[in-house]
Amino acid sequence: QVQLVQSGGGLVQAGGSLRLSCAASGSIFSINDMGWNRPAPGKQRDLVATITNGSNTKYADSVKGRFTISRDNAQNTVYLQMDSLKPEDTAVYYCNANLRSRGTPYFDYWGQGTQVTVSS
């Protein structure tokens, strides 16, 4: 059994910061990319940031320069540091990980979602 458990989030004023965490646990053999997503108009989930197992990163244009994704491979955990938050960042944030157990193919797993609310 593999699960991704998220923590962090909450309510913050515009200009403030929050940090999200997402820990993968269970029978994990290898993890490829990990990332963060949030709903967008017309999309169930849209990419916010992603990080490879070699720590190469990619960001949505709307968060570049404000959000930082990082990961701890030893702890199977991915983080999202969100600075200079704006009201339009308000959303439920979902982490994801492309991983496999021994003897199985890679599969995308998702966290339970974390509410981030930015007040103006």
C-alpha positions, 0 to 999 in steps of 0.5 A: 500500500502506497499513500501520500500524506499532505500537511501544511496549508491554512489561511494567510494574508496576501504577501505572506508565506506558507509551506506544504509538505507531502510524504510518500509511504508504504512499499516504495521502490523508486520515485520519479517526478514529484509535484504540486497541482491545483485546480484551474479554470477548465481543468481539474488539476493544473501543474504548479511545480514539479521536481525530478529525482535529480532535482530539476524543477519546473514551475507554472508561469503564475508562480515563478519567483514566488514558489519553490519546490524541493524534495528529500529523497531519503524521506520520500517527501516533497515540499512547496514553499510559497512566498508572496502569496496572492488571493488568486493562489487560493485553492486546494493543493494536491501533491503527486508522485510518479513511483513504483513498488518492486515488480510493478510499473510506475504509477501516479499517486495523489495526496488528499489535498490541502486548502490554502486560502489567501486573504486580501 
